[in-house]
Amino acid sequence: MGATAIALAASVAIQNAVVLWAGAPSYADPINEVLAFHAEHRVAVAIAVGLEALNLPLLLGFLTGLHGLVERRGRAGTDWSRLAVAAGATLSAVFAVYAVLWNGVVLSAGELAAPSPEFELTWQLHAAAFALALPALGTTFIGAALAAHASRLTPPWQRLLAVAGGGLLLIAGAASLAIADGSALLFVGMPGYAAWLVWLLATGTRLVRARTADGPDDAPTSDKEE
């Protein structure tokens, strides 16, 4: 489970690095620039969307593994882990729509000399899907972090990180209509998005180290002092 968390954090980080390296437009940029980018950077978008297909099973695998581990450690935090699994399933569905719409944007861009109303609508729906993913991610983040903390899998600072970061994601997600229209409110949620990656990496590293310390046949399902 720790390796899954680290792999998820790495995959999401690479995905965002590819998009930033290519110079992807923001949702506030003119639609002409959006069209030009997608016509010229089809490979970059293909990589980003392909990594999304990897992120979904990694996310669901991590959350279901966390739920099972929480149950084996005495069921403290089980309700939070159930919330995380449910929110993660919703997040996966929204990100699937987000990726499909992004495919539609890049495929349309190759056939257009100028932006069409349909192209602009698809881009706005793509933005709206990302905006809706923010509160789903915030709920997933908070639920997973509180479940892990209640089961004594993570230190207190990670719980505080999740509450702060997840709260920012929830706040940003409440402005989904404005974000779909290009509002800079999107950037309110970006520190929370970064906090999610930090939490995944820290949690994954901690779980891997705990398993290594316990031995290859012993998962960290009980405390040594008990």
N, C-alpha and C positions, 0 to 999 in steps of 0.2 A: 504493500500500500504506500509506503514511503517512496519507493521508486516511481510509482505511478504519479504521485504528487509532484515530484521533481520533474518528471517527463512532461507533465501538463504545463508547469511553469515555463520550462524551456521551450516547448512548442509555441505557446502564446507569445513569449518574448521574441522568438524568431519571426513569427507571423507579423508582429508589429514592426520589427526591424526592417523586414522586406518592404512593407508599405511605406515606412518613413524614408527608406533609402531611395525608393522610386519617386518620392515627392508627391504622394497622393494628395489630391485636393481635399479641403475641408468641406463640410456641408454648407458653409457660408459662401464659398467661392462661386463666381459666375458659371452658369451652366455650360458656356462655351469652353471654359477651362476644364470642366469635368469631362466633356466629350473628347477633347484633345488628349487628356491624360489616358483615358481608357482605350482610345484608338492606338496609342503609342506604347502602352505598357501592359499588354494582354498577358504576357508571361508572368509578370509580378502579381497580377490579380489571380492568375491560375494557381500560383504557389500559395498565396494567402488563403484562397478558398480550399485548396487541397489540404492545407494544415487544419482548417476548420473541421474537415472530415475526420482528422486524427484527434482533435481536441474533444469531440463529443464523447467517444467511448472512454477516453482517459478520464474525463470529468465524471461520468456516470460510474465508472469502475472505482474511482477514488471514493466517491460519496457512499456507494453501497458497501465498500470495504470498511469505511469509517463507521457506518451504522452497525455492521457486524462486530467490529472491535469494541464499540461502546457497549453493546449488549453483553459481550463476553466479560467485560470489566465491571459488571454489577448493575448495568442498566442505568446508571446515573448519566443524564444527558440524552436519554433515548428519544424523548420528545423533540429535542433540538435536532438530533440527527435525522429523524423522520421529516422534519421541516426542511432540512437541507436537501434530502433526497427528492422531495416533492418539488422544491424550488429549482433544483438542478435539472429535473426532467423538463420543467417549463422553460428554463434557460436554454436547454438543448434544442427544444422545438423552435424557440424564437431565433436562435442562431442559425438553425437550418433554413428558416425563411429568409433571414438576412443574407446567407450565402447564395441561395437561389436567386434572389433579387440582384445580387452583385453580378452573378453570371449573366443575368438578363441585361444589365447595364453594359458590360464589356462586349457582349455579343452584338448588341444594337449599335454600339459605337463604331464597329468596323464597317457598318453598312450606311452610315449617315455622313453627309457632308456638312450638315448643320443640325443643331438640336431640334428634336421634334417634341410635341407635347407629351407623347407616350414615353419618350426617353426621360424627360424631366420628371414625369410622374413616377417612373420606376426608381429613379434616383432618390426622390423624396420618400418613397416607401422603404427603400433600403435604409435611409436615415432614420425613419420612424421605427423600423425593426431594431436598429441598434439602440435607440433611445428606450424602447420597451425592454430590451435585454438588461439595462442598467439596474432597475429595481429587482429583477429576477436574480441577477448576480449578487446584489446587496443582500437579499434574503438568504441566498445560498451561503454566502460568506459568513454572515452572522450566525446562522444555524450551525454550520460546520464548526466554526470556532468555539461557540459556546458548548457544543457537544464534546469537542476534544478537551476543552478546559474542565468541564464537569467530570470527565473520566480521568483527569490528571495526566493527560497525554501532552499537554502544552503548558508553558509558564504563563503567568498573569499578563505579561506585556502583550502576548499575542491576542488575548481576549480584548484588550483595550484597542489594539490595532484594528481588529475586526469590527468592533462597535463604531469606531470613528470612520474607518474606510467604508464599511457597509452603509453607514448613515449617509455619507456623501453620495453614494450610488443611488440610494432611495430618493434623496432630495433631487438629484439631477433627473432621475427617471420620471418624477412628477411633472416635468416640463417637456414631455415627449412631443407635444404638438409644436412647441417653440423650437425644439431641436430639429425636428423634421423640416422646419422652415429656415434653418440655418443659424439658430441662436447660439451664441457663445456659452450659454448655460451648460452645454455639453461638457465643457472643461471643468465644471464643478465636480463631476464624477470621476475625472481622470486620476486624481490622487487616490481615490478609493480603488480604482482599477489596478494601479501600481501596488497598493497595499495588499490586494488579493494575491498578486504574484509573490510578494515578499512572504506572506503568510504560508503559501503553498511550499515555497522553497524551505522555509524554516521548519515547518511541520514535517515535510518529507525527510529532511536531513536528520531531524530528531528521531523519527521513527526508524530510519535505517540504522542509525547509531545504536538505538535501543535493541534492535534485533541482533545486531552484530555482537553487542555486549552479552546478550542472553544466550547466544549460540544459534547455529543454523536451524535447530529444531524447535526453538522456543520463541514464540511471538511475544511481544510486550503486553501480555494480557493480565498480568497481576503485578502488584508492587512487591519489591523484595522484602519490605519490612512486615508484610502481612503473613 
